[in-house]
Amino acid sequence: MFRTALLALVLTFVSLFAHAHDYHASITDAKYNPRTQSLEVAVKVFMDDLENALSRRNKTKVTYSQSPQVQQWVQEYIGAGISFELEKGKTLRHTFVGSEQEADVVWVYFEVPLQTKELTHLYVRNVVLQELFNDQMNIVNLDYKGKISSNLFQKSDGTRKMSF
């Protein structure tokens, strides 16, 4: 009886991991650096989803790596999917810092110069992976001088104003 219960528990636990990626989400953490007057941005996406998006976009099978070509594609894809604006309609440039694999996710890093000492609001757009999954959710957390503003972006949400 104990063995049967233990086996059932183990099988349930294993099946949870098998279905752990049934949801589609990314997390973007952006923190304002007053010294550089820029946003330091980290985007966390599932590696298989990113590979799928890069493969579709570039019409070739892409496996995540540190190769210059794959890093260029990551930069272009994330740069096209996430944008920040101080004034509506005026997208701020970003500087790609790099990306790295951590287990089954990829962290993508970039900086966005703001050239401002005071930030009252920021317009944000995040459509990463939404072309692949109708249920894609992109969470954006902005940390401005310890005050955090969070938003959930889903398909067709477009650009949103985040205030501090």
N, C-alpha and C positions, 0 to 999 in steps of 0.2 A: 504494500500500500504506500509506504513512504517513498520507495523507488519510483513508483508510478507518478506520485505527486511531484517529486523532484524532476522527473523527466518532463512532465507537462510544463512545469515552471521554466525549465531550461529551454524547451522548444518555444514557449511563448516569448521568452527573452530574445532568442535568436531571431524569431520572426519579426520582432520589433525593429531590429537592426536591418533586416532585409527590406523593410518598408520605411526605413528612417528618412528616405528621400522622396516620400510621396508628396511633399509640399515643395513649393518653389519660392524661394526667398533669397534676398540679398540684404546685407547690412552695410550702410555707409556711415562711418564716423568721421566728422569734420570738426577740427578744433582750431580756434583762432589763436594765432601766435602773435602777441602784440609787438614783440621784438622785430619780427620780419613783416608785420602787417599783412599776413597771409593766412589762408586756411591750409591746414595740413590734413589731407584726406586719405582715409583707408577704406577700401571697398572689399567686402568679403563675399565671394560667390562660390557655389559648388563647382568643382573642377569639371565634372562631366557636362554640366550645363554650359559653362564657358567654352569648352571644347566644341560642343554642338553648335553654339552661336558663331564661333570663329570659323568652323567648317562650312556652315551655310553661307556666311558672309564672303568667304574667300574661295568658295567652290572647290575645296580640296579637303581631304581628311587632315584635321589638325589635332595633334597631341600636345598638351601643354609642356613647355620646356623653357629653359633660359636662352634658347637660341635667339639671335638678333631678329630673325624674321618673325618668330612667334611673339616676342616682346613688342615688336612694332605693331602687330595685329591686335594684341591686348590693349596697347595704348590707344590705337585708333578706335577700337570698339567701345571701350569704357569712356573715352573722350566724347564719342558721339552720343552715348547714352545718359551721361550725367553732365549737367551744366549748372552754373551759378551766375547770378546777375545781381548787381547793386541797383541798376535801373532796368526796369522791364524792357526786354527786347535787345539789351546790350550784353551779350554773353562775355564773361570774363575768360581770358586765356588761362590755360593750366599748363603746368610743367610736370611731365611724367617722371617719377622717381624710380619706379621699378615694380616688380611683382615677385611673389614667392609662394611656393606650395607649402601647405601645412595639412598633412593627412589628406582628406578628400576635398579640401577647399583651397582657393587661391586668394591671396591678399594682393590687392593692387593699390599702389601708393602714388599720389600726385599732390602738387601744391598749386594753390590758386592765389596769386597776388591780389590783394584788395586795395592797397594804397590808401587806407583810411584808418584813423585811430579809433573812431567811434562807429559802431555798427548797430543800427536800430532794427534792420530787417535785411533779408536776403531772399531773392527769388531762386527757387531750386526746381530742377526738373530731373527725374530719374526714371528712365524707361528701359533700363538694363534688363535683358532677357524677356521683355514683354512681347517681343515678336515671336517667341517660342511657346510661351505658356499663357493661356488666358487667366490662370489663377496666380500668376507671378505677383509677389508682394515685395516691394523695395522699401526698407525702413531706412530713414535718414535721421541721424542724430547730430545736431549742431551744438557745439560747446563754445559759448562766447563768454569769456571771463567767469567761468564756473556756472553760468546759467545755461541749462540745456533745453533746447527746443527739439521736439521729435515729430516726425510726420511719416505716415504710411502712404506710399504711392502704389496704386493699382492701375490696371489697364485703363487708358483714356483719361488719366488724371491731369496730364499736362504739367504746366508750371504752377508752383504754389509759392505763396509769400510766407516766409517763416520769420516771426518777430521775436525780439528779445526784450 
